Amino acid sequence: MLSIFSANESTVVDSPPAVASAPPEPSQAPKTVETTETAEPSEFEIVIGRRQLSSLLFVAIVVIVTFSAVSYLVGRSVTPREVSAAAAQSAPVAAPIPVVNATIAPTTTRAEPPMFADPLPRKTYIQMGAVEKGLAIIFAEGLRRRGLDGFVAPGPNDKLFRVLIGPFADEAAYKRVKNQVDQIGLNTFPRRYEQ
């Protein structure tokens, strides 16, 4: 509802009465003058009822939801896909492994190295990071699931632990594992222990 207040005033001015003895001259005749003053609207008032307010809030919520949905879809389309999903789609199907009688060729299982270990002196490792103990264990387990020799080593202080991959016997082994780590998308750097 919109209401406008304005004021219109009119004023009537009379001249003094003429003298009786003299005939009235046209210039001395009683004059009635009307002056009209028109004022600009002095005040505006906008009144919003409950229905109008609820309609405005509904429109605002629809706009916010629309922007949120568009932002989500743009973010989802821009985010890169996981490497493991892409590798699983492009990986060729492996031929079935022939079954060998256990009496002819015994199977040897590789013993899993310990999760916590000290790095060997004069050996090269790939360091993934220095984080708190819980995260270090999770990172090392993730590396092991991908076939890498990841383990947790003591860090620069009691609260940080290094996540290492290795040790590597030669430069070729280091480059092979470094390429594999780069394909996963991890930020790593080489580290040689001299202790």
N, C-alpha and C positions, 0 to 999 in steps of 0.2 A: 504494500500500500504506500502510495506516495502522496504527501500532502504539502501544499505550499501556502505559506502565510504571506499576505501582502496588505499594505495600507493605502487606501485612496481617500484623500480629503479634498473638500471643496470649501472655499471661503467666499462670503458675500460681503462686499464693502459698500457702504452708503456714503454719499457726500452730504455735507451740512445743508439744512433747509435754506431755500432762497428767501430774500427779503420781500414782503408783501406789497410794498409801494411800487416797486418797479416791475414792469412786465418782464416776465422771464425771457431771458435771451436764450437762444438755442445753445450757447456755450455754457450757460449757467443752469441748465436743466438738471434735475436730480439724475444722478447716474447710478446705475446698478452694475457692478462689475463682478463677474464670476471668474475666479482663478481656480484652476484645477491643477493640483499637484499629483503627479503619478510617481509613486515610489517603486523602486526596483524590489523584487521579492527579497525580503530581508532574511528568510530562513528556509532551509530545506530540511525535511525530515524523512528518512527512509525507514520504514518499519517492515521487518521480515517476520513472518509468522512461522509457526512450527512446520507447516508443510513445505514452505520455501526453504527453511533451514535444512530439513531432512533431505530435500532434493539436492541442495548444494553439496551436502556431505556425501550423498550417494555418488554424485558425479565425481567428486574428489577421490573417493575410494576406487571407482572404476578406472580413473586415470592412473592412479598409483599401481593398481594391479596390472594394468596394461604395460606400463613402463617396466615393472618387475619381470613380467613374462618375456618381454622383448630382450631385456638384459640377460636373462637366464639363457635364452636360445642363442644369443650372440656369443656369450661366454662358452657355451657348450660346443658351438661350431668352431670356435677359435682354439680351444684346448686340444693339444696333441693327444693322439691315442696312445695307449700303453704299448711299449715295445713288445711285450710278451704276446699280446693279442695279434699284433701284426706279424710277428715271427711265426705264431701258430698257424695263421692262415697261409703264409707263403712257404712253410716248411713242407718238403716232400714227404710222402708216406713211406716209412721205412719198411723194408722187406721183413717178413717174420724171421725170427732167429731160430735156427734149427735146434732141436732138442738133442742133447748128447747124453749118453748113458753115464751116470755118476761113477760107475766103477771104472770106466775107461779114462775119463778126464775129470779129476776132482776140481770143484770150483774153489777159487780162492777169493775171499772177500777182503777188501782193503779195510784195515782198522781205521776208524775215524779218529783224527788227531784231537787232542783236548781243546776245549773251548778257550781256556785261559792258558797262555804260554808266554815265555820270555823270548824275544827275538834273538836269533843267533848272531854272534859277532861277524863282521865283514860279509854279511849277506844283504842282498837287495830285496826290498819289499815294496808293495804298493800300499800306501796309507789312504784309507777312505776318510778318516776323520778322527777327532778326539772329542768324545762325548761322555755323558754320564754312563754308569755301569749298565743300567737297564737298556738304554738305547744301543749301547755297544753290543750287547748280547743279541738283540733283535737284528741289527745290521749283519753281524757275523753269521747268524743262522740263515738270513736271506742270501748271503753270498754262498754259503754251503749248498743251499737248495739249487743254486744255479751252476753248481759244479766247480766252484772256486774254493781254494784252500783259505778260507777266512777264519781269523781267530782274534781274540781280544788280548792286548798286551797292556802292561802298566803305562800310565800316561805321565804327564809332567808333574802332576800332584795326585793327592789321594782321591780327589773327586772326579778326575777325568781319566778315561781309558781310551787307548788307541785301537782302531779297527784296522787290521793289517791283512794283506793277502800275500802269500808266499811261504817260504823264501824261493828265489829263483836261482837255478844253477848257472844259467848263462843268459846272454842278451836276447837270444832267439825266444827262449821261454818267456822272458819278461815282455817282449813285444807282442807275443801271441796273446797272453793274458791281458795286457793293456788294451789291445784292440777289442777283446771280448768285453772288458769293463766299459770301454767307450761306447760300444753298441747298446749296452744297458742304459747308458745316460748318466753315469756317476761321475762326479768331479773328484779326481784322485791325483796323487802326485807320488813320485818315487822317493824312497827313503832307504838309506844305507846305515846300518848300525855298526859302530866302530868299537863298542865296549868289549 
